[in-house]
Amino acid sequence: MITVVLIAVVVLAGCGSSSTSNSTSTPSSTPSTAHNPAAAAPEGVALEQGPQLAPASSTTQGATVHGIQCGGTEQFVLHVHTHLAVFVNGQPYQIPPGVGLLQPALVPGSTNFYTATNCFYWLHTHAADGIIHIESPSATHVFTLGDFFAEWRQPLSSSQVGPAKGPVTAFFNGKPWTKDPAAIPLGAHYMIQLDVGKPMAAFETVSFGGQGL
């Protein structure tokens, strides 16, 4: 336990409601408290507004997923970050902290940065800022957005993102992605946006300069 918390502290130091349409349904989970994007951002990226797309507690409970294991410590052979933004009918939805962290808990002294008290999957989120941490024992393996959603036990396709159903428009680094959204790669400073339904939101860019991301 002590080892897990200490590692998380090192990483921390270094590193609205939705509208509806006739063809699109929105998540039915209870909205989380909306975050002020101007609030303190533990990773230097503004916290996302809106309800959670799905609870982090949906994460697979320790089993290996797509070859991705859940270990007692974080892996740093490969340690890069991708930003994911999701909009449903033009409204932002939050990627919650704690996806890929079993039994997440706040890092001591923090109000919005979480660590795992059980085990870490190689793909996970520490804060509600859309940052996916890719922390792997392999420097060459390419992970995908589908791997992350599989860990999270949420559907991802051209017609559904988590519980949100409707036509999905995907963007990868600002350009339209016309293939399966699950095949979008995760990597250093990649930016992914998924728009479910209409209207589509303008592509959201982020700066990875904060906290050494």
N, C-alpha and C positions, 0 to 999 in steps of 0.2 A: 504493500500500500504506500509506504513512504517513498519507494522508488518511483511509483507511478506519478505521485504528486510532484516530486522534484523534477521529473522530466517535463511534466506539463508546465511548470513554472518557467523552465528554461525556454520552452517553445514560445510561451507568452512573451517573454522578454526579447526573443529573437525573431522571431518571425514578423384598411378601410373595408369595408365590406365589398363583395363582388356583385356585379350586375349580371343579368341572365339574358339569354337569347333563345330562340325557338330550337336551335340545333345544338346548343352547348349546355352541359350541366356543370355546376361548380362544386367544389368540395363541401361536404356536409359537416366537417369537423368544426368544433367550437373555435372561433377566432381567438388568437392570443392577444395579449395587450400590444397595441401598436407602438412601435419604437420611433422615437424622434431621430431622424438621420443625422442631426447635428449633435446627438449625444455622444459620449465618450465611446470610441470605437477601439476595442482591444487589439485589433490587427491592423489598424490604420485605414480600414474600409468601413464606410458608414453602415450601421445596422439597417436591415431591411424593414420596411413598413408592411402592414397588412397582416392578415391571418396566416397561420401556418398552413402550408400545402398539405401536410400530413404529420402526425406526431413522430418524433424521433424514436419513441418507444417501439415503433414497428420494426426496428432493426432486428435482423436475424440474431438469435440468442446464442452465439458462440460457434455455430456450425460453419464449416468452410463454404464459401460462396464463390463460384466461378474461379476456384483456385485461391481465393483471397482468405487468409486466415485471421483469426482474432488472437492477438498475443498480449502478454502481460506488460510489454513495453512498446514504445513507438519505434519504428524502423526508420533509419536515416541514410541508408545507402542511396536511396532516391527520396528527395524531399522537395516537392514543388507544389504549386497552388493554382487552381482553376476557379474562376468565378462563374456561378450559375445564377441566372435571374429567370423567374417564371412569372408570367402574366396570364390571368384568366379574364377574358372579355375586357381587356385593357387595364385591369386592376392588378397591382402587385401582390404576390403571395410569397410568404417567407419560407426559406429553407431553414428549418430549426437547428439550433445547436444540439449536439449530442447524437446526430446520425452516425452510426458506426462506432459509438462509444457505449460499451455495456456498463450499466449502472453509472451514468454520468453524474458528476457533482461539480459545483462551482470550485474553481481554484481559490484557495484561501486569499482573501484580500480583493478578489474580483467580484463584480456584480453581474458580469455577462460573458465570462469565458469559462468553458467547461472542460473537465478532464474525465477519463474513465477510471472507475475504482475497481473494475473487473478486468476488462481487456479492450484492446484497440484493434479495430479492423484497419487495414492498410489505407482505406478511403474513409474519411470521416470529416465532421464539422465540429469546430470548437465554439463558434459564435454564430449569432443570427445575422451574418453579413454576406451569405452566399458563397463564402470561400470554402472550397473542398480541398482538404489536405490529402495529397497523394504521398504516402510514406511507405516505401516498399523496401524489402531486402534485395530486390533486383533493380539494377540501374537500366536495364534494357527492355523490360516488359512494358507494353503500352496498354494502359487501362482505358476503359470507355465509360461514357455516361451510363450505359446499360449496366455495367458492373456496379456502379454506385447505387442505382435504383434497385438492383437485385439484392444488394446488402440491406437496403432500406425496406425491402419487400413491398415495393410500390410498382405498379405497371408503368411502362413507358413505350409508346408507339406513335404512329402518325395520327392517331385518333384519341389518345389519352395520355395524360401526365399525372401520375398519382391518381387521386379520385376525380380529377377534372377531366371531363369528356368533351370532345369536339375536335374540329380540324386543328392540327398542330403545325405551326410555322416555326421552323428552327433556324437559328443564326449561329454561325461559328466564326468568332473573331470579326464580327460585323458583316459577314457575307452569308447569303442564304445557303442553308444546308438542305439539299434535296433528297438525300438518302435517309435511311432509318435513323431516327434520333438516337436510338440506343447505340449506334455505331460511332457517335461523335467521340473523338479521342480526348483524354484528359492529359494536360501537360503544363509546363511552366508558363504562367501568365496567360493561359488561354481564357477566352471569354465566350460563354455560351448563353443564349437566350432562347426560351421556349415560350411562344405565344399560343395560348389555347383560345379558339373562338375569335370573335370580332368585338371591337376594333383591335387592331394590332398596336402594341406600344412601340415607341421609338426605341431603337437599339440602345441599351444601357452600357456605357463604358465605365471602367473603374481604373483607379491608379493603384498599382501594387507596391508603391514606394514605402508605405507604412510598415513599421515593425520588421523590416527585412524580408517581407514577402517576395 
